[in-house]
Structure formats: structure tokens, C-alpha cells
Amino acid sequence: MSAATEERPAGTRMPALYLSHGAPPLADDPVWPGELAAWSAGLPRPRAILVVSAHWEEAPLALGATEATPLVYDFWGFPEHYYRVRYDAPGAPALAESVRKLLRAPGTPVQDIPDRGLDHGAYVPLVEMYPDADIPVLQMSMPTLDPVRLMDIGRRLAPLRDEGVLIVGSGFFTHNLAALRQGGVPAWSAEFDDWGHRALDSGDVDALLDFAAKSPAGRLAHPRTEHFAPLFVTLGAADASGDLDTQRSVIDGFWLGLAKRSVQFG
């Protein structure tokens, strides 16, 4: 166990997180890895971690590898050393069984894809947050990008928080790779980040659910919505536990023009 990570007192509910996960070069950023490490150091130690990443869409809803956590290097054109990163966290078969019990219902099957490891939306931030790789990790797919359906999934997963499971929605608060070519912080990225920050602070879930229509520059900030979508699993897990009003931004600012806002509930 990392000495900086607190033991979880008996009966403590784990927070639910939405984080902007970055890309493989995040490890070389002078600031962001330290922000992630400080965040995890202030959390109770999880019994296990359940990650919903922007980079795994699969229907029916799927659970990845449970006995080990191989990595999926789901990116192209990067220097070779990014493909040598390891994160040998234990698998989480007990957590997988709990997820199955909570989510299985008529018309909502759960499938297992045992050779599907952790993609970079999962392991890139976890390398910084839990570098000892000694906490069991399970990745779950998004079976839809519909915010209402994802929030319902999060509500059904909420009991896991009382069992010591850290639920992590991993995306990017703005995600339009045109920002990488423009330089600086595009107006659309700043405007959406400000709007999203204010909507979260005020608990305006209805606006967040309809973000594509109600936010400024929503279609520019998210030409495709998969990087915002994991937020709704986190919102559901918070809503079911009655702690939407505990939301706070732990990390903000921009990375290569993209908003890296990351929030905690509970």
C-alpha cells in the first residue's frame, strides 16, 4: 500500500470520480501527474477500482479481464517507450460478480470479454494515482452514449461505494483534437469548461444531461460525446447516494487546449 493513501475506515463510503485522463504523454507533463497523485493521496484506500472509460464502447455492457489486467495500447504514432508502460494491478473477479448482480435484469445482459485489458483511459491516470498497482481494477464498457441510460447504470452501481469500491468515470472535459493543432486554449474549450463548471456547482443535472443543446459550443467541445459520457455514470452513482451536492472540482485548467477538469462526489 502506498504510504500516502489513507486506510478506509469501516463504514466509509468511497467517493465517485470523473477525471480527464489525458493521453500517454501525460506522464511527461510537469504538473498534471502531481495533481493526480495528490488527489489519490487524499482519498480513502479503495478495496477495488471500477473504471468506465471513454475508449470502450461495447453493447451489451461488457466486463473486461478479471483475473489479470493486461493493457490495451489503443493509440498510434507515439514514441516506442509509451508502448512499454506496465500496470500489473490484480484482477477483480469478486467486483465483477458484484457488478453482474447489480446490473443484470431482463433486457439488460452483461457479457464478459476476458481478454480485454485496461485501455489508456484507465491505466494512464491510474499509473499516476496508484503507482504501486496493488489495488484490483476492473474495466466496464459503455453500452450506450445516452446520458440518461448511463446515469441509470451509475445509480445501479452506487451500492459498490459502500463496499469500498472507487467508481471512476474517465473521459476528457472537452475533447476536440482540433485544439491540438490550433495552439493555446480555443474559445469553445474555455466556454464549455466554464459552463460545465457552473452546471456542476449548481447541481443542474438536467442541463448536463442535455449538454449538447444547452451548453455553449457543445458540438465543438465534443464533436462526438464519448469523452463526456462517463461523467453520467459518476453522476448516477452520486445521485443514488444522495451526495450530488458534495461535488467539487479537484483539477482544472487546460492541457494542449483541452479542459482537464476532474471532479469528485463524496
NORBEL-V657464 format. One record per helix or strand of 3 or more residues. SS is the DSSP state (H for helix, E for strand). FROM is the first residue (numbers start at 1). TO is the last residue. If there is no record, write none. Layout:
SS,FROM,TO
SS,FROM,TO
This chain:
E,16,20
H,24,28
H,32,41
E,48,57
E,61,63
H,80,83
H,93,103
E,110,112
H,120,129
E,136,142
H,147,163
E,165,171
H,178,182
H,187,202
H,205,209
H,211,214
H,218,221
H,226,240
H,244,246
E,248,251
E,262,265
